[in-house]
């Protein structure tokens, strides 16, 4: 099954929410993420079959134009696996991963090391003993 990545960028949060809603309702796509670019720009990303993503983006464009401002849109059919690295969030690939993520096992914590407490008088005695042995 071929995957595609669809993107819609809006000016304002309301338009992006409307676009995301219209996209997932219009076609069999998965909402990958919504990313705030700056104070006004928001990008919505979906994935699915090429035709479904194209239909979803078309529906999203119409929805944004009703309530907000459409800045840009694009569909990438069959994105390269490396494209998923750009879309990483929380250390997990978001898009176009055909393999199961490896289960990471938590590393055991190292046991705390204990130092032998020595008083300053004991340290001074040891130091003087070492000096006398060296002479």
JOWO-V528827 format. One record per residue. N is the residue number from 0. PSI is psi in whole degrees, -180 to 180 (none if undefined). NEAR is the number of other C-alpha atoms within 12 Angstrom. Layout:
N_PSI_NEAR, N_PSI_NEAR
This chain:
0_122_13, 1_138_19, 2_155_29, 3_158_36, 4_126_40, 5_138_45, 6_139_41, 7_131_48, 8_131_39, 9_162_39, 10_107_29, 11_149_29, 12_-39_27, 13_-45_26, 14_-38_32, 15_-37_43, 16_-42_31, 17_-42_34, 18_-46_43, 19_-44_42, 20_-47_28, 21_-38_32, 22_-47_37, 23_-23_31, 24_-30_23, 25_-28_25, 26_167_27, 27_78_23, 28_162_33, 29_132_31, 30_118_32, 31_-55_30, 32_167_26, 33_128_31, 34_128_28, 35_121_20, 36_-48_16, 37_-157_13, 38_-26_12, 39_-31_20, 40_133_24, 41_133_33, 42_136_38, 43_132_46, 44_135_40, 45_159_47, 46_158_43, 47_-163_35, 48_154_26, 49_-49_26, 50_-37_25, 51_-41_29, 52_-41_40, 53_-44_32, 54_-40_29, 55_-43_40, 56_-41_45, 57_-44_30, 58_-40_29, 59_-39_43, 60_-46_36, 61_-41_27, 62_-42_29, 63_-43_35, 64_-22_25, 65_-34_18, 66_-9_20, 67_-154_25, 68_124_27, 69_124_33, 70_-44_22, 71_166_23, 72_157_30, 73_149_27, 74_128_29, 75_106_27, 76_135_25, 77_61_24, 78_149_24, 79_151_18, 80_-30_21, 81_-20_15, 82_-30_19, 83_-28_25, 84_-37_18, 85_-32_17, 86_13_28, 87_144_19, 88_130_15, 89_33_10, 90_9_12, 91_140_19, 92_137_23, 93_-28_27, 94_142_33, 95_47_33, 96_113_25, 97_-17_14, 98_154_10, 99_141_10, 100_141_12, 101_140_9, 102_120_8, 103_129_9, 104_138_6, 105_138_6, 106_139_6, 107_143_6, 108_142_7, 109_142_6, 110_141_6, 111_141_6, 112_141_7, 113_137_6, 114_145_6, 115_126_8, 116_130_9, 117_140_11, 118_164_10, 119_-31_10, 120_-38_11, 121_-40_13, 122_-39_14, 123_-40_13, 124_-46_14, 125_-39_15, 126_-43_14, 127_-33_14, 128_-42_13, 129_-37_12, 130_-41_11, 131_-34_10, 132_-33_9, 133_-29_8, 134_none_7
